[in-house]
Amino acid sequence: MNKSANGWIYGFLGVLVFSGSLPATRIAVLEMDPFFLTWARAALAGIMAAGALIYFRQSLPGPRTCRKLAFVVSGVVIGFPLFTALALEHITAARSLVYMGMLPLSTAIFGVVFGGERPRPAFWAFSITGSLLVAGFAAWQSGGSFSPGDGYMLAAIIVCGVGYAQGGILSRTLGGWQVISWALVLALPIVVIALGLSHFPNPETISVSAWSGLAYVSAFSMWIGFIFWYKGLALGGVAGVGQIQLLQPFLGFIPAALLLHEPVSAAMVGIALGVAICVAGSRRFA
């Protein structure tokens, strides 16, 4: 199996892990302050990442690499978790998942900006079509209304595209798990201070499901998923493999329906089929 195919496999495994992120965040944020949730998940993931870096005796990254890692920190360690937690105070997990269909286009754009990738015009046609399908569905589902939660999700998509693209490029030289691990460790002093200043919930008022949501986003969404994801981006290209994210909303509908009992309509399934065609097309021309 060639490097590109391996990249798409690793990328799919990463998206599969990420598909539970927004439902898990929704479960947790219903009972926890979104700022506490953001800092707590980053702190817990940072501790795990630090342990792995020490155990495998990884060398400290240089100043230039640290400057690039700052984009990963701002995008996927702090920005995306915070904006999605704020969004999920206002909208359902199912609705927020639809916005994730715009993330591949954001990632591809920043892949061009940071990495100089040049996909073919047909790639952009499929990528934009998939994003428009998802955006149109989101507008139809919301009846044309625009809530603060929608604004937070759009902000999350932009910063996450930055973090995904820069992290994928760094993974080519630094390694996938090393990129997310060093980003988490670099952010650790900031998030620990912020966690100490945030509003701690009363443990007696928090359910097991909310704690489980925090555990999932800390271990899987913040760290394990990125090990697969960044390796996939490094092997298969940021713009190309990033298109797999078009499937994330529809993979995420499953835990949203099972865990949060949110409805999944026939229209969602229809859009999923259209998006799957766009993923296949963009892979062909990436």
HUZINOR-V817108 format. One record per residue. N is the residue number from 1. SS is DSSP state (helix for helix, strand for strand, loop for the rest). BURIAL is I if it has 24 or more other C-alpha atoms within 12 Angstrom, else O. Layout:
n: (N/N)
ss: (SS/SS)
burial: (BURIAL/BURIAL)
This chain:
n: (1/2/3/4/5/6/7/8/9/10/11/12/13/14/15/16/17/18/19/20/21/22/23/24/25/26/27/28/29/30/31/32/33/34/35/36/37/38/39/40/41/42/43/44/45/46/47/48/49/50/51/52/53/54/55/56/57/58/59/60/61/62/63/64/65/66/67/68/69/70/71/72/73/74/75/76/77/78/79/80/81/82/83/84/85/86/87/88/89/90/91/92/93/94/95/96/97/98/99/100/101/102/103/104/105/106/107/108/109/110/111/112/113/114/115/116/117/118/119/120/121/122/123/124/125/126/127/128/129/130/131/132/133/134/135/136/137/138/139/140/141/142/143/144/145/146/147/148/149/150/151/152/153/154/155/156/157/158/159/160/161/162/163/164/165/166/167/168/169/170/171/172/173/174/175/176/177/178/179/180/181/182/183/184/185/186/187/188/189/190/191/192/193/194/195/196/197/198/199/200/201/202/203/204/205/206/207/208/209/210/211/212/213/214/215/216/217/218/219/220/221/222/223/224/225/226/227/228/229/230/231/232/233/234/235/236/237/238/239/240/241/242/243/244/245/246/247/248/249/250/251/252/253/254/255/256/257/258/259/260/261/262/263/264/265/266/267/268/269/270/271/272/273/274/275/276/277/278/279/280/281/282/283/284/285/286)
ss: (loop/loop/helix/helix/helix/helix/helix/helix/helix/helix/helix/helix/helix/helix/helix/helix/helix/helix/loop/loop/helix/helix/helix/helix/helix/helix/helix/helix/helix/loop/loop/loop/loop/helix/helix/helix/helix/helix/helix/helix/helix/helix/helix/helix/helix/helix/helix/helix/helix/helix/helix/helix/helix/helix/helix/loop/loop/loop/loop/loop/loop/loop/helix/helix/helix/helix/helix/helix/helix/helix/helix/helix/helix/helix/helix/helix/helix/helix/helix/helix/helix/helix/helix/helix/helix/helix/helix/loop/loop/loop/loop/loop/helix/helix/helix/helix/helix/helix/helix/helix/helix/helix/helix/helix/helix/helix/helix/helix/helix/helix/helix/helix/helix/helix/helix/loop/loop/loop/loop/loop/helix/helix/helix/helix/helix/helix/helix/helix/helix/helix/helix/helix/helix/helix/helix/helix/helix/helix/helix/helix/helix/loop/loop/loop/loop/loop/loop/helix/helix/helix/helix/helix/helix/helix/helix/helix/helix/helix/helix/helix/helix/helix/helix/helix/helix/helix/helix/helix/helix/helix/helix/helix/helix/helix/loop/helix/helix/helix/helix/helix/helix/helix/helix/helix/helix/helix/helix/helix/helix/helix/helix/helix/helix/helix/helix/helix/helix/loop/loop/loop/loop/loop/helix/helix/helix/loop/loop/helix/helix/helix/helix/helix/helix/helix/helix/helix/helix/helix/helix/helix/helix/helix/helix/helix/helix/helix/helix/helix/helix/helix/helix/helix/helix/helix/helix/helix/loop/helix/helix/helix/helix/helix/helix/helix/helix/helix/helix/helix/helix/helix/helix/helix/helix/helix/helix/helix/helix/helix/helix/helix/loop/loop/loop/loop/loop/helix/helix/helix/helix/helix/helix/helix/helix/helix/helix/helix/helix/helix/helix/helix/helix/helix/helix/helix/helix/loop)
burial: (O/O/O/O/O/O/I/I/I/I/I/I/I/I/I/I/I/I/I/I/I/I/I/I/I/I/I/I/I/I/I/I/I/I/I/I/I/I/I/I/I/I/I/I/I/I/I/I/I/I/O/O/I/O/O/O/O/O/O/O/O/O/O/O/I/I/O/I/I/I/I/I/I/I/I/I/I/I/I/I/I/I/I/I/I/I/I/I/I/I/I/I/I/I/I/I/I/I/I/I/I/I/I/I/I/I/I/I/I/I/I/I/O/I/I/O/O/O/I/O/O/O/I/I/O/I/I/I/I/I/I/I/I/I/I/O/I/I/O/O/I/O/O/O/O/O/O/O/I/I/O/I/I/I/I/I/I/I/I/I/I/I/I/I/I/I/I/I/I/I/I/I/O/I/I/I/I/I/I/I/I/I/I/I/I/I/I/I/O/I/I/I/O/O/I/O/O/O/O/O/O/O/O/O/O/O/O/O/O/I/I/I/I/I/I/I/I/I/I/I/I/I/I/I/I/I/I/I/I/I/I/I/I/I/I/I/I/I/I/I/I/I/I/I/I/I/I/I/I/I/I/I/I/I/I/I/O/O/I/I/O/O/O/I/O/O/O/I/O/O/I/I/O/I/I/I/O/I/I/I/I/I/I/I/O/I)
